[in-house]
């Protein structure tokens, strides 16, 4: 099956409605080497060959988004400039929960992220694109919430939750690198030719870029 330009654009728009970060992120040019995007070629490992389970990938990402959204809302509300007080134990618990959900999603996706031996369908390509958009939105929202938290709490409070913040930040690359690596491994197996390939690599590049920026917050977490 061939994608038309119209179909490819509609797939992208459909995913953006579901999971676009706010505000919108600039879209960088696609690249051919995902390792270069992260600045760490070892972040994306070689994949075993098999038949990827797209439903497992999609399910893990959706569950992660659902689980983490409430925790981020809790952190954001408590770190707002007009918040009456900070409940450090609640924030610590939310951060720990986010880390647990990120680890669960990373582990859950792993068996499904294999180098495919068969061509993907248009529906599978769409599901991968939507999953990448969801991951990007989630990681970006984590960055926003933690940036706000770190800019508003005092040094004493920061010392209490610094380890939990650092754990969340350090889990970003392990979360996004496998699905991004998977995308690059299946580019020759998706329908639609250059149009869809460019769309997938552009989103993959952007996802990895957003995750990499979380490293800049590590110094502020201590």
N, C-alpha and C positions, 0 to 999 in steps of 0.2 A: 504494500500500500504506500502511496506517495502522499506526503503532506503538500498542500498548497500554501502559498504565503499567507493567505487569509486564515487557514486552519491553524498554522503555527502561531500567528498573532493572537488568535482567539484563545488558544491554550494558555499562552503567557498571561493574557489579561484575566482569564478565569482564575489562575493561581494567585495573581496579585490581589484580586479582590478578597481571596481567602486569607492571605498572610503577608501582605505588604508591610514592611517596617514603616513607622511614622516618626519623623519625617522621611520622605523618600530618599533612598541612598543613591548617589551617583553610580552609574553603571560603567565599569572600566572596560577597556578593550579585552576581547578574549585572548587567552594565551594557550600555548601548546604544552607547557610544562607546569603542571600543578605544583610541583615541588618548589618552583621558583616563586610562586604566589605566596606561599607560607614562609619563605625564607629558610625552609628546612626540608630538604629533599627526603629525609628519613621519615617525615611525618606520614607520607602516603606509601604504604607498603604494597608489594606485589600481591595480587589476589589469586586464590586458587581458582581453577577453571571448573565450571559447572553450569547449572541453570539457576539464575537469580530468582528469588521469590519476592516479586515487587510488592505483593500484598503485605508481607511481613515488614518491609521497609516503611511502607506507607503507614501501617498500623503503629509501628514503634514511634514514628515521628509525631503522629496525631496524638498518641497517648502522652508523649513528652510535653507537647504544647499544652494539652489540657491540664496536666498535672502541675506544670510550672507556673502557668498564668496566675493562679490564685496566690501562690507564694510571692510572686513579683508584686502583685497588688498590695499584699501585706507590707512588704518592705518599702514600697513607694509611699504608701500612706503614712507610715511611721517616720519616714525620713523627710517628709515634706517640711518646708520652712515654717509653716504655721502649725505643725503638729504639737500638741500640748506636752508630750513627753516621748521618750524613746523606751520601748520595752525590749531591752537587750536580749533576754531569754527567748522571746518570741522571734526576734530577728535571727538569732542564732539557729533556732529550730527551722525557720524557713530556708535559711541558707543550706543547712544540712540536708533538708528535704530536696532542694534543688539539685545538690550534688548527687544524692542517691538516684534521683530520676534521670539525671544525665548519664550516670554509670549504667543504669538499667537499659536505657535506650541504646547506648553504645554496644553493650553486650547483646541485646536483643536483635540488633541489626546485623551483627557480625556473620551469622551463618548464611544470611541472604545476600550478602555483598560478595558475590563471586564473579569472576570473569565469565561472561556468557559464551556459550558455544552455539547459540541460535540467535536469529534476528529477533529484536523486540517488536512488539506491535505498537501501533499509534497510541493506544490506550496506556500501555506500559510506559512509553516515553513521556506521556502527559503526567502520569503518576510520579515519575521521577522528578520532573520539572517542578511539580507542586510540592513535593517533599523538600526539595532544595530551597524553595521559597519559604516554606514554613520554618526550616532550620535557620535560614538567614534572619527572618523576622524575630525568632525566639532569641538568638544570640545577640541581636541588636538590642532587644528589649532588656536582656540581662545586663548589657553594658550600660544602658540608660539608668536602670534601677540602681546598680552598684555605684555608678558615677555620682548619682544624686545622694546616695547614702554616704559615700566617702567625703562628699563636699559639705555635708551638714552636721555630722556627728563630731563630738569632741575627741581628743586624743585618748582619753581614758576608755571611752566606749569603743573606739577603733581598736584598741589593744585587745579588748575582750572578744571581738568578732573577726579580727584580722585573719586568723587561720582558716575560718570557714569561708571568708571571701576569697582568699588565695586558692583554696581548694576548687571553688566554682570556676575561677578564672583559668586555672590550670587544666580543667576538664574540657575546655572549649575546643582546642585543637584535636584531642583524641575523639571528640564527638563528631566533628565535621570532616576530618581528613579521610576516613574510610568511605563515606558516601561520595565525596568529591572524587576520590581516586577511582571509585566504581564508575562514575560518569565518564571519566576519561578512558576507561578500559572498554566501554561499550559504544564509543562514538561511531565505529564502523558498522554497527549492528542496528542503528535506529533508522526508521524510515524518514524521508524528508530531505535527505542530502544536506547541502551546506547550510540551508536556512535553519534547520533544527539543530544541527551540530553547533552552529554559532550561538544559538539561543542557549543551549545547554552549557557550553563552555563559558559563556558570559556570566551566567548565574553561578556556575561552579567557582569561577574566579572571584566573584563578589562575596560569596559565602565564606571562602577561605580568607579573603581580605578582612572581612568584619571580625571573624574569629581571631585573626592575628592581632587586631587592634586591642583586644582585651588584655594582651600582655602589658600594655602601657599602664594599666591600672594596678599592676602587681606592687609597684613601689609605693603606691598610696595606701595599700592595704596593711602596711606595717607601721 
